[in-house]
Amino acid sequence: MSEPTYEELKAKLAELEKQGPRRTGSLEFRVSEKGGVSVYGLGRFPVTLYYEQWTRLLEASEKLREFLEENKSKLKFKGQ
């Protein structure tokens, strides 16, 4: 495999600079091409839901917290 040319390296650097810094541990929100809201930083892939879905999920946040606590013994945790 040959070494990349100066121009190829320059193009790759420009592409990486466009992407911005990688933030580990922080969440980032973006509007997708189809009008959904994508959350980056939870896992390998973004989680994308539409406005109505996010509002329903937020309205159920207390029930979700209760469910998580009730089922904590059955859940897997990162590093287990």
N, C-alpha and C positions, 0 to 999 in steps of 0.2 A: 504494500500500500504506500503510495507516494505521500509526501508532505503536502499539506494544504498551501495554496498560494497566498500571497499577501492580500490579494483582493478577496479571496474566500474567507480568510480570517477577519478581515475588516467587515464583511457582510454579516458574518456570524456575530461579531461584537455588537453591531448596530441592532440586530434582531434581539439579542439578550438585553440590551439597554432599553429597548421598547417595552419589554415585558416588565421591567421594573424589578426592584429587589424582592427576593423571596422572603416571606415572613413566616417563620415557624411559630405556631402557637396562637397567632392572631387570626381573627375572623375577618373576612372581606366580603362585602355585598356588592353585587353587580346586577344590572338589568340585562337579561338574556335577549338574544335576537328576536325571540318569540314573545317577549313581554313578561316573562316570569322573573322572579327574584332568585338569583343563585347565591348560595353561601359557600364560600371557599374557606378551607382551613379546618374542616371537621374530619376529613379523611382524604383518601387519594382522589376522589372525584367530588365535584360540587353537588350540593343538594339544591334542586330547583323546584320551586312551587309557584303557583300563580297567587295573586293578591288575595283572593277569597280563601285559598287554602292556608296561607300564612295567618290570616285573621282568625280562621277557625282553630288553627293550632294554638295560637296565642290565647284565645279565649278558653281553651282546654288546658292551659299550662298547669293549673293547680291540680287537676285530675291526673295529668301526666306525672307530676312530682309524686303524688300519692301512690300511683301505680308503680313507679320506679322504686320507691321505698318498700312497698309491700313485696316486691319481687326481687329485691336486691340479692338475696341468697341464690337465686337461679341465674343471675346475670353474669356474664363474663366481663372482666375488666382488662384494660390494656396491661400487658406484662404478665398475665396469668397463663 
